[in-house]
Amino acid sequence: MLGVDVVIVVTGGSGFIGAHLCERLLDDGYGVRVVDIVPPKSGTKAEFARVSVLDAARLTKILSGAEGVVHLAALIDVSASVSDPFSDFSVNAAGTMNVLEAARHAGVKKLAFASSAAVYGEPVRLPVDEEHPTAPLSPYGAAKLAAERYVLLYNSLYGMENTALRLFNVYGEGQNASSPYSGVITKFANAISEGSRPMIFGDGEQTRDFVHVDDVCDAFVRAIEGQGCSSPLNIASGVETSVRELLETMCGICGADFSPTYMPERKGEIARSVADIKLARKRIGYAPRMALSQGLRELLEAKGGARSIFRPKK
Ligand SMILES: NC(=O)c1ccc[n+]([C@@H]2O[C@H](COP(=O)([O-])OP(=O)(O)OC[C@H]3O[C@@H](n4cnc5c(N)ncnc54)[C@H](O)[C@@H]3O)[C@@H](O)[C@H]2O)c1
């Protein structure tokens, strides 16, 4: 039986995934300590320490006595990583080293790390499994790749039981429309609710693997409760969805007309993405449960004033 005396530290716990994960951990009976540079939403029962992952000295103290760490804190803006690669490196690579060292010195055995599909770059074959070559296209992807290597190296060097989860396009309530991952879903929802025409860049045939935030939280809980894994693990839905299909589904749910404005294709975007998730199933029992249509429906319903989005079918 878990008690609040079993504490999990969540770095980046005030962010999109972090906020959902903290509530899931609290529901499961854990004590939760958030390490972030911004406070979590009011009303949470999680403890909060306003500490940067760049502050190595304070991290060790905060991690003392914890059972495990979920390390989500990061700069997630891929284009910002291109204009300012050093800041990205500092937080995403060196910051991860700080968290790892703090865990090692504090005697915390388990760390689950949020890596990214960005480590793969443009897929050369689909679905992308964990053996797929890594060829990041941005400093963000390079820093995530370096960081996950350190995370897993600590298993063999220091007897930790760490896990690196390569997240694909996570979506769900509370995501910022500017997110490079699934901000498109929030943007489409906003456009539909405002009655404006959603924008599709390119022909809309580019594909992504959208995974619901609840399934991602489940993967992190499994990772932190498991015994670690020497290979990184893909966390995705395993379903390939084009941006055009995505918008059609959202319009279908709301009874809105499908009438996007097509804009020129954006440079640097990969054409297709879908993950092979068999290894995560095998190693941590990960099995995504939220179908995209259901996740989108819940998201649209939860959106502020969302019911006004729904129009009767003609
Ligand atoms: N959202 C996705 O689809 C997706 C996909 C792949 C990987 N990831 C990874 O998952 C993690 C969480 O992503 P998210 O979408 O919730 O992002 P987010 O931006 O909502 O959350 C990141 C959090 O990290 C915090 N943070 C930033 N710099 C910090 C610092 N120096 N010290 C402490 N905290 C700091 C931010 O304040 C924020 O609360 C990130 O590591 C991201 O790279 C996300």
Ligand as a Chemical Component Dictionary entry (heavy atoms), coordinates in Angstrom:
data_LIG
# 
_chem_comp.id                   LIG 
_chem_comp.type                 NON-POLYMER 
_chem_comp.pdbx_formal_charge   0 
_chem_comp.three_letter_code    LIG 
# 
loop_
_chem_comp_atom.comp_id 
_chem_comp_atom.atom_id 
_chem_comp_atom.alt_atom_id 
_chem_comp_atom.type_symbol 
_chem_comp_atom.charge 
_chem_comp_atom.model_Cartn_x 
_chem_comp_atom.model_Cartn_y 
_chem_comp_atom.model_Cartn_z 
_chem_comp_atom.pdbx_ordinal 
LIG N1  N1  N 0  4.462  17.395 -25.300 1  
LIG C1  C1  C 0  4.980  16.502 -26.129 2  
LIG O1  O1  O 0  4.344  16.071 -27.095 3  
LIG C2  C2  C 0  6.378  15.960 -25.903 4  
LIG C3  C3  C 0  6.940  15.093 -26.861 5  
LIG C4  C4  C 0  8.224  14.608 -26.661 6  
LIG C5  C5  C 0  8.917  14.939 -25.509 7  
LIG N2  N2  N 1  8.356  15.782 -24.608 8  
LIG C6  C6  C 0  9.110  16.114 -23.403 9  
LIG O2  O2  O 0  8.256  15.945 -22.271 10 
LIG C7  C7  C 0  8.610  16.896 -21.267 11 
LIG C8  C8  C 0  7.390  17.699 -20.843 12 
LIG O3  O3  O 0  6.861  18.368 -21.982 13 
LIG P1  P1  P 0  5.599  19.345 -21.889 14 
LIG O4  O4  O 0  4.892  19.265 -23.184 15 
LIG O5  O5  O -1 4.850  19.099 -20.629 16 
LIG O6  O6  O 0  6.342  20.759 -21.819 17 
LIG P2  P2  P 0  6.039  22.062 -20.950 18 
LIG O7  O7  O 0  6.816  23.170 -21.555 19 
LIG O8  O8  O 0  4.585  22.235 -20.749 20 
LIG O9  O9  O 0  6.693  21.680 -19.527 21 
LIG C9  C9  C 0  8.060  21.812 -19.261 22 
LIG C10 C10 C 0  8.208  22.359 -17.856 23 
LIG O10 O10 O 0  9.618  22.483 -17.577 24 
LIG C11 C11 C 0  9.799  23.666 -16.834 25 
LIG N3  N3  N 0  11.184 24.134 -16.947 26 
LIG C12 C12 C 0  11.782 24.723 -18.012 27 
LIG N4  N4  N 0  13.040 25.054 -17.705 28 
LIG C13 C13 C 0  13.258 24.641 -16.428 29 
LIG C14 C14 C 0  14.359 24.705 -15.550 30 
LIG N5  N5  N 0  15.516 25.276 -15.930 31 
LIG N6  N6  N 0  14.237 24.180 -14.311 32 
LIG C15 C15 C 0  13.066 23.625 -13.901 33 
LIG N7  N7  N 0  11.982 23.561 -14.685 34 
LIG C16 C16 C 0  12.065 24.060 -15.948 35 
LIG C17 C17 C 0  8.807  24.651 -17.438 36 
LIG O11 O11 O 0  8.563  25.733 -16.547 37 
LIG C18 C18 C 0  7.605  23.755 -17.663 38 
LIG O12 O12 O 0  6.728  23.779 -16.545 39 
LIG C19 C19 C 0  9.737  17.741 -21.868 40 
LIG O13 O13 O 0  10.969 17.195 -21.425 41 
LIG C20 C20 C 0  9.588  17.547 -23.359 42 
LIG O14 O14 O 0  10.811 17.716 -24.033 43 
LIG C21 C21 C 0  7.104  16.316 -24.762 44 
# 
loop_
_chem_comp_bond.comp_id 
_chem_comp_bond.atom_id_1 
_chem_comp_bond.atom_id_2 
_chem_comp_bond.value_order 
_chem_comp_bond.pdbx_ordinal 
LIG N1  C1  SING 1  
LIG C1  O1  DOUB 2  
LIG C1  C2  SING 3  
LIG C2  C3  SING 4  
LIG C2  C21 DOUB 5  
LIG C3  C4  DOUB 6  
LIG C4  C5  SING 7  
LIG C5  N2  DOUB 8  
LIG N2  C6  SING 9  
LIG N2  C21 SING 10 
LIG C6  O2  SING 11 
LIG C6  C20 SING 12 
LIG O2  C7  SING 13 
LIG C7  C8  SING 14 
LIG C7  C19 SING 15 
LIG C8  O3  SING 16 
LIG O3  P1  SING 17 
LIG P1  O4  DOUB 18 
LIG P1  O5  SING 19 
LIG P1  O6  SING 20 
LIG O6  P2  SING 21 
LIG P2  O7  DOUB 22 
LIG P2  O8  SING 23 
LIG P2  O9  SING 24 
LIG O9  C9  SING 25 
LIG C9  C10 SING 26 
LIG C10 O10 SING 27 
LIG C10 C18 SING 28 
LIG O10 C11 SING 29 
LIG C11 N3  SING 30 
LIG C11 C17 SING 31 
LIG N3  C12 SING 32 
LIG N3  C16 SING 33 
LIG C12 N4  DOUB 34 
LIG N4  C13 SING 35 
LIG C13 C14 SING 36 
LIG C13 C16 DOUB 37 
LIG C14 N5  SING 38 
LIG C14 N6  DOUB 39 
LIG N6  C15 SING 40 
LIG C15 N7  DOUB 41 
LIG N7  C16 SING 42 
LIG C17 O11 SING 43 
LIG C17 C18 SING 44 
LIG C18 O12 SING 45 
LIG C19 O13 SING 46 
LIG C19 C20 SING 47 
LIG C20 O14 SING 48 
# 
